[in-house]
């Protein structure tokens, strides 16, 4: 069941538009990075401070049914807001890759597991490697697995 609660759309118009299109069409449209044609997934998280449902399209990085959320923000010096959401509420994330959303649990990766998933992320979206060189922070990565 998708994450419930009051939805607060992104302050960024392109994010609002893409999420709306993706959800309205069950993922048939709005399912790629707008200017590159690479696949994206819609993630819903619970706001760390507001408690509201927040949604964001992120690059599709999947392996054996688990999905990766990469907090790159284009190599900006700070994490995207959803990183704080996952750290505060790791058990409140919904993944929509196609018409049927599913509930998951996120965990932040480190060490060898992070390195292995980072390789998968860069293979799916090579820009991640460049983004890491643009920032002093280690870009956070979270794996999301289905809630059992």
ROLO-138844 format. One record per residue: residue number from 1; residue in three letters; x, y, z of N, C-alpha, C, CB in turn. Coordinates in Angstrom, 2 decimals, always signed. Glycine has a CB too. Layout:
! ROLO-138844
- NUM:ALA:X:Y:Z:X:Y:Z:X:Y:Z:X:Y:Z
...
//
This chain:
! ROLO-138844
- 1:UNK:+0.85:-1.18:+0.00:+0.00:+0.00:+0.00:+0.89:+1.24:+0.00:-0.96:+0.00:+1.22
- 2:UNK:+0.62:+2.19:-0.88:+1.45:+3.40:-0.92:+1.44:+4.15:+0.41:+0.97:+4.32:-2.04
- 3:UNK:+2.50:+4.85:+0.66:+2.64:+5.66:+1.86:+1.45:+6.60:+1.97:+3.97:+6.44:+1.84
- 4:UNK:+0.82:+6.61:+3.13:-0.38:+7.43:+3.32:-0.05:+8.71:+4.08:-1.46:+6.65:+4.07
- 5:UNK:-0.89:+9.70:+3.89:-0.74:+10.98:+4.57:-0.85:+12.11:+3.58:+0.59:+11.04:+5.31
- 6:UNK:-0.74:+13.31:+4.10:-0.84:+14.50:+3.26:+0.39:+14.60:+2.36:-0.98:+15.78:+4.13
- 7:UNK:+0.16:+14.75:+1.07:+1.23:+14.86:+0.09:+1.60:+16.31:-0.09:+0.81:+14.23:-1.25
- 8:UNK:+2.88:+16.61:+0.01:+3.37:+17.95:-0.27:+4.26:+17.89:-1.50:+4.13:+18.54:+0.96
- 9:UNK:+3.78:+18.41:-2.62:+4.57:+18.36:-3.85:+5.90:+19.11:-3.71:+3.76:+18.95:-5.02
- 10:UNK:+6.84:+18.73:-4.52:+8.16:+19.35:-4.53:+8.05:+20.84:-4.85:+9.08:+18.65:-5.54
- 11:UNK:+8.96:+21.65:-4.32:+9.00:+23.05:-4.73:+9.51:+23.22:-6.16:+9.88:+23.85:-3.78
- 12:UNK:+10.11:+22.17:-6.74:+10.61:+22.24:-8.11:+9.51:+21.80:-9.07:+11.87:+21.36:-8.27
- 13:UNK:+9.16:+22.68:-10.01:+8.07:+22.41:-10.94:+8.31:+21.14:-11.76:+7.89:+23.59:-11.88
- 14:UNK:+9.52:+20.94:-12.26:+9.77:+19.76:-13.10:+9.55:+18.47:-12.32:+11.20:+19.80:-13.64
- 15:UNK:+9.88:+18.46:-11.02:+9.65:+17.27:-10.19:+8.15:+17.05:-10.03:+10.34:+17.43:-8.80
- 16:UNK:+7.41:+18.10:-9.71:+5.95:+17.99:-9.57:+5.33:+17.45:-10.84:+5.33:+19.36:-9.23
- 17:UNK:+5.75:+18.00:-11.99:+5.18:+17.58:-13.27:+5.51:+16.12:-13.58:+5.70:+18.48:-14.39
- 18:UNK:+6.75:+15.72:-13.34:+7.13:+14.35:-13.66:+6.41:+13.35:-12.76:+8.64:+14.17:-13.54
- 19:UNK:+6.32:+13.63:-11.47:+5.63:+12.73:-10.55:+4.16:+12.60:-10.95:+5.74:+13.23:-9.09
- 20:UNK:+3.53:+13.72:-11.26:+2.11:+13.70:-11.64:+1.90:+12.87:-12.90:+1.58:+15.12:-11.85
- 21:UNK:+2.73:+13.08:-13.91:+2.61:+12.34:-15.17:+2.85:+10.85:-14.95:+3.60:+12.90:-16.21
- 22:UNK:+3.88:+10.52:-14.21:+4.20:+9.12:-13.94:+3.03:+8.43:-13.23:+5.48:+9.01:-13.09
- 23:UNK:+2.54:+9.04:-12.18:+1.45:+8.42:-11.42:+0.15:+8.36:-12.22:+1.22:+9.19:-10.12
- 24:UNK:-0.15:+9.41:-12.97:-1.39:+9.44:-13.75:-1.42:+8.35:-14.82:-1.57:+10.80:-14.41
- 25:UNK:-0.25:+8.01:-15.36:-0.19:+7.03:-16.45:+0.30:+5.66:-15.97:+0.72:+7.53:-17.55
- 26:UNK:+0.40:+5.46:-14.67:+0.88:+4.18:-14.16:+2.30:+3.86:-14.60:-0.04:+3.08:-14.59
- 27:UNK:+3.10:+4.89:-14.79:+4.49:+4.70:-15.17:+4.73:+4.53:-16.66:+5.03:+3.54:-14.47
- 28:UNK:+3.68:+4.61:-17.48:+3.86:+4.49:-18.93:+4.52:+5.74:-19.51:+2.52:+4.25:-19.61
- 29:UNK:+4.32:+6.88:-18.84:+4.93:+8.15:-19.26:+5.63:+8.75:-18.05:+3.87:+9.13:-19.85
- 30:UNK:+6.57:+9.66:-18.31:+7.29:+10.29:-17.21:+8.25:+9.34:-16.52:+6.31:+10.84:-16.20
- 31:UNK:+8.59:+8.25:-17.20:+9.41:+7.20:-16.58:+10.88:+7.27:-16.97:+8.86:+5.85:-16.94
- 32:UNK:+11.29:+8.39:-17.56:+12.70:+8.57:-17.91:+13.16:+9.96:-17.48:+12.92:+8.38:-19.43
- 33:UNK:+14.48:+10.07:-17.29:+15.09:+11.36:-17.03:+14.76:+12.25:-18.22:+16.64:+11.25:-16.79
- 34:UNK:+14.15:+13.38:-17.96:+13.53:+14.17:-19.02:+14.45:+14.48:-20.19:+13.04:+15.45:-18.45
- 35:UNK:+15.70:+14.84:-19.94:+16.56:+15.25:-21.04:+17.49:+14.14:-21.53:+17.37:+16.42:-20.62
- 36:UNK:+17.46:+12.96:-20.91:+18.41:+11.90:-21.26:+17.77:+10.59:-21.68:+19.33:+11.65:-20.12
- 37:UNK:+16.51:+10.38:-21.33:+15.85:+9.15:-21.70:+16.22:+7.94:-20.86:+16.14:+8.85:-23.10
- 38:UNK:+16.91:+8.14:-19.75:+17.29:+7.05:-18.86:+16.18:+6.79:-17.85:+18.62:+7.36:-18.13
- 39:UNK:+15.96:+5.53:-17.46:+14.80:+5.20:-16.61:+14.90:+5.76:-15.19:+14.64:+3.71:-16.54
- 40:UNK:+13.74:+6.19:-14.70:+13.61:+6.67:-13.32:+12.51:+5.89:-12.61:+13.32:+8.19:-13.29
- 41:UNK:+12.55:+5.98:-11.30:+11.57:+5.37:-10.42:+11.06:+6.49:-9.51:+12.19:+4.16:-9.57
- 42:UNK:+9.81:+6.42:-9.10:+9.26:+7.40:-8.17:+9.33:+6.82:-6.76:+7.79:+7.79:-8.55
- 43:UNK:+9.94:+7.58:-5.87:+10.04:+7.19:-4.46:+9.22:+8.16:-3.63:+11.53:+7.18:-3.99
- 44:UNK:+8.48:+7.61:-2.68:+7.74:+8.42:-1.72:+8.37:+8.20:-0.35:+6.21:+8.06:-1.70
- 45:UNK:+8.61:+9.29:+0.36:+9.19:+9.22:+1.70:+8.36:+10.09:+2.64:+10.67:+9.68:+1.70
- 46:UNK:+8.55:+9.88:+3.94:+7.87:+10.68:+4.96:+8.80:+11.81:+5.36:+7.45:+9.81:+6.20
- 47:UNK:+8.33:+13.04:+5.31:+9.14:+14.20:+5.67:+9.68:+14.10:+7.09:+8.33:+15.47:+5.52
- 48:UNK:+10.98:+14.33:+7.26:+11.62:+14.22:+8.56:+11.04:+15.21:+9.55:+13.12:+14.42:+8.43
- 49:UNK:+10.75:+16.41:+9.11:+10.22:+17.45:+10.00:+8.71:+17.60:+9.87:+10.89:+18.78:+9.71
- 50:UNK:+8.21:+17.62:+8.63:+6.78:+17.90:+8.40:+5.90:+16.68:+8.60:+6.58:+18.43:+7.01
- 51:UNK:+6.46:+15.49:+8.38:+5.65:+14.27:+8.42:+4.81:+14.07:+7.17:+4.76:+14.28:+9.62
- 52:UNK:+4.92:+14.98:+6.21:+4.14:+14.89:+4.98:+4.82:+13.94:+4.00:+3.94:+16.28:+4.35
- 53:UNK:+4.03:+13.40:+3.08:+4.55:+12.52:+2.05:+5.23:+13.39:+0.99:+3.42:+11.64:+1.41
- 54:UNK:+6.47:+13.02:+0.67:+7.24:+13.71:-0.35:+7.59:+12.70:-1.44:+8.54:+14.36:+0.25
- 55:UNK:+7.62:+13.14:-2.69:+7.87:+12.23:-3.82:+8.98:+12.79:-4.68:+6.59:+12.00:-4.66
- 56:UNK:+9.83:+11.89:-5.16:+10.91:+12.30:-6.02:+11.24:+11.23:-7.05:+12.14:+12.63:-5.20
- 57:UNK:+11.47:+11.66:-8.29:+11.95:+10.71:-9.30:+13.47:+10.61:-9.17:+11.55:+11.17:-10.75
- 58:UNK:+13.97:+9.38:-9.10:+15.41:+9.14:-9.04:+15.78:+8.09:-10.08:+15.85:+8.69:-7.61
- 59:UNK:+17.04:+8.05:-10.43:+17.51:+7.10:-11.42:+17.18:+5.67:-10.99:+19.03:+7.26:-11.64
- 60:UNK:+16.83:+4.84:-11.97:+16.48:+3.45:-11.68:+17.76:+2.62:-11.60:+15.52:+2.87:-12.78
- 61:UNK:+18.06:+2.18:-10.37:+19.17:+1.27:-10.12:+18.58:+0.13:-9.31:+20.39:+1.98:-9.35
- 62:UNK:+18.43:-1.03:-9.95:+17.78:-2.19:-9.33:+18.68:-3.40:-9.45:+16.40:-2.48:-9.98
- 63:UNK:+18.67:-4.22:-8.41:+19.41:-5.48:-8.44:+18.69:-6.49:-7.56:+20.89:-5.28:-7.97
- 64:UNK:+18.29:-7.61:-8.15:+17.61:-8.69:-7.42:+16.40:-8.18:-6.62:+18.59:-9.37:-6.47
- 65:UNK:+15.65:-7.24:-7.21:+14.44:-6.75:-6.57:+14.64:-5.64:-5.56:+13.75:-7.86:-5.92
- 66:UNK:+15.88:-5.28:-5.26:+16.18:-4.16:-4.36:+16.53:-2.95:-5.22:+17.36:-4.51:-3.36
- 67:UNK:+16.21:-1.77:-4.70:+16.43:-0.53:-5.44:+17.36:+0.39:-4.67:+15.09:+0.18:-5.72
- 68:UNK:+18.13:+1.17:-5.41:+19.09:+2.08:-4.81:+18.62:+3.52:-4.95:+20.47:+1.91:-5.44
- 69:UNK:+18.72:+4.26:-3.87:+18.46:+5.70:-3.89:+19.80:+6.39:-3.66:+17.39:+6.12:-2.79
- 70:UNK:+20.20:+7.22:-4.62:+21.50:+7.89:-4.59:+21.27:+9.37:-4.32:+22.27:+7.69:-5.93
- 71:UNK:+21.83:+9.86:-3.22:+21.63:+11.26:-2.81:+22.66:+12.19:-3.41:+21.69:+11.37:-1.30
- 72:UNK:+22.75:+12.21:-4.73:+23.82:+12.95:-5.40:+23.56:+14.45:-5.46:+24.00:+12.42:-6.80
- 73:UNK:+22.35:+14.84:-5.77:+21.97:+16.24:-5.96:+22.96:+16.94:-6.89:+21.90:+16.96:-4.62
- 74:UNK:+23.39:+16.19:-7.92:+24.27:+16.76:-8.94:+25.64:+17.14:-8.41:+23.62:+17.96:-9.54
- 75:UNK:+26.03:+16.61:-7.27:+27.33:+16.95:-6.69:+27.29:+18.20:-5.83:+28.33:+17.13:-7.78
- 76:UNK:+26.10:+18.63:-5.44:+25.95:+19.79:-4.57:+26.63:+19.53:-3.22:+24.44:+20.14:-4.36
- 77:UNK:+26.96:+20.58:-2.47:+27.66:+20.40:-1.20:+26.78:+19.83:-0.08:+28.23:+21.71:-0.76
- 78:UNK:+25.47:+19.79:-0.28:+24.58:+19.26:+0.74:+23.73:+18.13:+0.19:+23.68:+20.38:+1.30
- 79:UNK:+23.24:+17.29:+1.10:+22.37:+16.18:+0.71:+21.01:+16.70:+0.28:+22.22:+15.18:+1.85
- 80:UNK:+20.33:+15.99:-0.62:+18.94:+16.33:-0.91:+18.09:+16.11:+0.35:+18.38:+15.50:-2.11
- 81:UNK:+16.98:+16.81:+0.45:+16.12:+16.74:+1.64:+15.64:+15.33:+1.93:+14.92:+17.66:+1.48
- 82:UNK:+15.43:+14.53:+0.90:+14.89:+13.19:+1.13:+15.86:+12.30:+1.91:+14.55:+12.53:-0.19
- 83:UNK:+17.14:+12.62:+1.91:+18.11:+11.84:+2.70:+17.74:+11.93:+4.18:+19.56:+12.34:+2.46
- 84:UNK:+17.44:+13.12:+4.66:+17.01:+13.28:+6.06:+15.71:+12.53:+6.31:+16.83:+14.78:+6.41
- 85:UNK:+14.83:+12.52:+5.32:+13.57:+11.77:+5.47:+13.86:+10.29:+5.70:+12.68:+11.95:+4.22
- 86:UNK:+14.74:+9.70:+4.90:+15.05:+8.27:+5.05:+15.77:+7.98:+6.35:+15.89:+7.79:+3.88
- 87:UNK:+16.65:+8.87:+6.75:+17.35:+8.65:+8.02:+16.38:+8.71:+9.19:+18.46:+9.70:+8.20
- 88:UNK:+15.37:+9.56:+9.10:+14.39:+9.68:+10.18:+13.33:+8.58:+10.13:+13.71:+11.03:+10.13
- 89:UNK:+12.96:+8.16:+8.92:+11.87:+7.20:+8.73:+12.26:+6.14:+7.69:+10.56:+7.92:+8.30
- 90:UNK:+13.25:+5.30:+7.98:+13.69:+4.33:+6.97:+12.64:+3.28:+6.61:+14.93:+3.65:+7.45
- 91:UNK:+11.66:+3.12:+7.46:+10.62:+2.12:+7.21:+9.39:+2.72:+6.53:+10.20:+1.46:+8.51
- 92:UNK:+9.51:+3.97:+6.06:+8.38:+4.64:+5.42:+8.80:+5.15:+4.05:+7.85:+5.79:+6.31
- 93:UNK:+8.94:+4.19:+3.13:+9.29:+4.53:+1.75:+8.48:+3.63:+0.82:+10.84:+4.35:+1.49
- 94:UNK:+7.98:+4.23:-0.24:+7.24:+3.49:-1.26:+8.00:+3.64:-2.57:+5.76:+4.00:-1.39
- 95:UNK:+8.11:+2.55:-3.30:+8.80:+2.52:-4.59:+7.74:+2.29:-5.67:+9.91:+1.40:-4.63
- 96:UNK:+7.78:+3.11:-6.71:+6.90:+2.88:-7.85:+7.74:+2.79:-9.11:+5.83:+3.99:-7.98
- 97:UNK:+7.89:+1.55:-9.59:+8.61:+1.27:-10.83:+7.61:+0.56:-11.74:+9.91:+0.39:-10.58
- 98:UNK:+6.74:+1.35:-12.37:+5.64:+0.80:-13.15:+4.32:+1.11:-12.46:+5.81:-0.71:-13.34
- 99:UNK:+3.28:+0.35:-12.79:+1.95:+0.70:-12.30:+1.69:+0.39:-10.83:+0.95:+0.00:-13.12
- 100:UNK:+2.41:-0.55:-10.23:+2.10:-0.98:-8.86:+3.17:-0.55:-7.87:+1.95:-2.49:-8.81
- 101:UNK:+2.86:+0.43:-7.00:+3.82:+0.81:-5.97:+3.90:-0.26:-4.88:+3.44:+2.16:-5.35
- 102:UNK:+5.03:-0.32:-4.20:+5.20:-1.26:-3.09:+5.95:-0.59:-1.95:+5.96:-2.53:-3.56
- 103:UNK:+5.69:-1.08:-0.76:+6.30:-0.52:+0.45:+7.65:-1.17:+0.71:+5.38:-0.71:+1.67
- 104:UNK:+8.59:-0.35:+1.13:+9.92:-0.86:+1.39:+10.50:-0.31:+2.68:+10.83:-0.53:+0.26
- 105:UNK:+11.67:-0.83:+2.97:+12.47:-0.39:+4.11:+13.84:-0.03:+3.55:+12.57:-1.50:+5.24
- 106:UNK:+14.33:+1.14:+3.92:+15.61:+1.62:+3.41:+16.69:+1.44:+4.47:+15.51:+3.09:+2.99
- 107:UNK:+17.90:+1.20:+3.97:+19.05:+1.24:+4.87:+20.21:+1.90:+4.14:+19.44:-0.18:+5.37
- 108:UNK:+20.90:+2.76:+4.89:+22.04:+3.46:+4.32:+23.22:+2.51:+4.26:+22.38:+4.73:+5.15
- 109:UNK:+23.93:+2.55:+3.15:+25.02:+1.60:+2.92:+26.37:+2.22:+3.26:+25.01:+1.12:+1.48
- 110:UNK:+27.29:+1.31:+3.64:+28.67:+1.71:+3.90:+29.58:+0.54:+3.52:+28.88:+2.13:+5.40
- 111:UNK:+30.86:+0.79:+3.53:+31.84:-0.26:+3.32:+31.74:-0.94:+1.97:+31.71:-1.29:+4.39
- 112:UNK:+32.02:-2.26:+1.98:+32.03:-3.04:+0.75:+30.67:-3.07:+0.07:+32.49:-4.44:+1.03
- 113:UNK:+29.59:-3.14:+0.87:+28.25:-3.17:+0.28:+27.97:-1.87:-0.46:+27.18:-3.41:+1.37
- 114:UNK:+28.37:-0.74:+0.12:+28.19:+0.55:-0.55:+28.99:+0.57:-1.84:+28.61:+1.72:+0.38
- 115:UNK:+30.24:+0.11:-1.80:+31.09:+0.12:-2.99:+30.48:-0.71:-4.11:+32.49:-0.42:-2.64
- 116:UNK:+29.93:-1.86:-3.76:+29.32:-2.72:-4.78:+28.11:-2.04:-5.40:+28.91:-4.07:-4.16
- 117:UNK:+27.25:-1.45:-4.58:+26.08:-0.75:-5.11:+26.49:+0.52:-5.85:+25.10:-0.42:-3.97
- 118:UNK:+27.54:+1.20:-5.40:+28.00:+2.40:-6.09:+28.40:+2.05:-7.52:+29.18:+3.05:-5.33
- 119:UNK:+29.08:+0.92:-7.71:+29.45:+0.48:-9.05:+28.20:+0.28:-9.92:+30.26:-0.82:-8.99
- 120:UNK:+27.16:-0.30:-9.35:+25.91:-0.50:-10.08:+25.29:+0.86:-10.44:+24.90:-1.34:-9.25
- 121:UNK:+25.35:+1.79:-9.50:+24.78:+3.12:-9.74:+25.49:+3.81:-10.89:+24.87:+3.98:-8.48
- 122:UNK:+26.82:+3.78:-10.87:+27.60:+4.44:-11.92:+27.39:+3.74:-13.26:+29.11:+4.45:-11.56
- 123:UNK:+27.22:+2.42:-13.27:+26.94:+1.70:-14.51:+25.60:+2.14:-15.10:+26.94:+0.19:-14.26
- 124:UNK:+24.61:+2.38:-14.23:+23.28:+2.80:-14.69:+23.26:+4.26:-15.10:+22.25:+2.56:-13.61
- 125:UNK:+24.05:+5.09:-14.40:+24.05:+6.53:-14.64:+25.46:+7.05:-14.39:+23.00:+7.26:-13.71
- 126:UNK:+26.31:+7.06:-15.43:+27.73:+7.41:-15.27:+27.98:+8.79:-14.65:+28.40:+7.36:-16.59
- 127:UNK:+27.02:+9.69:-14.74:+27.21:+11.03:-14.16:+27.46:+10.98:-12.66:+25.98:+11.89:-14.44
- 128:UNK:+27.02:+9.92:-11.97:+27.25:+9.83:-10.53:+28.73:+9.94:-10.20:+26.69:+8.52:-9.99
- 129:UNK:+29.59:+9.33:-10.99:+31.04:+9.39:-10.72:+31.52:+10.83:-10.79:+31.82:+8.51:-11.74
- 130:UNK:+31.03:+11.59:-11.76:+31.39:+13.00:-11.88:+30.85:+13.80:-10.71:+30.87:+13.58:-13.19
- 131:UNK:+29.61:+13.51:-10.31:+29.01:+14.23:-9.19:+29.85:+14.06:-7.92:+27.58:+13.75:-8.94
- 132:UNK:+30.39:+12.84:-7.70:+31.18:+12.62:-6.50:+32.44:+13.47:-6.49:+31.54:+11.14:-6.38
- 133:UNK:+33.02:+13.75:-7.67:+34.23:+14.58:-7.73:+33.93:+16.05:-7.47:+34.90:+14.43:-9.08
- 134:UNK:+32.67:+16.45:-7.59:+32.28:+17.85:-7.41:+32.02:+18.22:-5.95:+31.06:+18.14:-8.23
- 135:UNK:+31.98:+17.24:-5.05:+31.61:+17.52:-3.67:+32.59:+16.86:-2.71:+30.18:+17.06:-3.40
- 136:UNK:+32.76:+17.47:-1.54:+33.61:+16.89:-0.50:+32.87:+15.84:+0.32:+34.13:+17.99:+0.42
- 137:UNK:+31.54:+15.85:+0.26:+30.78:+14.88:+1.04:+30.76:+13.54:+0.30:+29.32:+15.38:+1.30
- 138:UNK:+30.66:+12.46:+1.05:+30.44:+11.18:+0.40:+28.96:+11.11:+0.08:+30.91:+9.96:+1.30
- 139:UNK:+28.64:+10.91:-1.18:+27.24:+10.85:-1.59:+26.58:+9.66:-0.90:+27.11:+10.74:-3.15
- 140:UNK:+25.49:+9.91:-0.17:+24.83:+8.81:+0.53:+24.04:+7.92:-0.43:+23.89:+9.36:+1.61
- 141:UNK:+24.07:+6.63:-0.15:+23.30:+5.67:-0.93:+22.52:+4.78:+0.02:+24.23:+4.83:-1.87
- 142:UNK:+21.29:+4.51:-0.38:+20.38:+3.69:+0.42:+19.84:+2.58:-0.47:+19.22:+4.54:+1.02
- 143:UNK:+19.79:+1.38:+0.06:+19.12:+0.30:-0.64:+17.72:+0.18:-0.04:+19.93:-1.07:-0.52
- 144:UNK:+16.74:-0.02:-0.90:+15.35:-0.17:-0.46:+14.90:-1.58:-0.85:+14.40:+0.94:-1.11
- 145:UNK:+14.45:-2.32:+0.15:+13.98:-3.68:-0.07:+12.52:-3.76:+0.36:+14.84:-4.72:+0.71
- 146:UNK:+11.82:-4.69:-0.26:+10.40:-4.86:+0.06:+10.20:-5.18:+1.53:+9.79:-5.95:-0.78
- 147:UNK:+9.18:-4.55:+2.08:+8.82:-4.82:+3.48:+8.23:-6.22:+3.54:+7.81:-3.76:+4.03
- 148:UNK:+8.70:-7.00:+4.50:+8.20:-8.39:+4.60:+7.07:-8.50:+5.59:+9.33:-9.35:+5.00
//
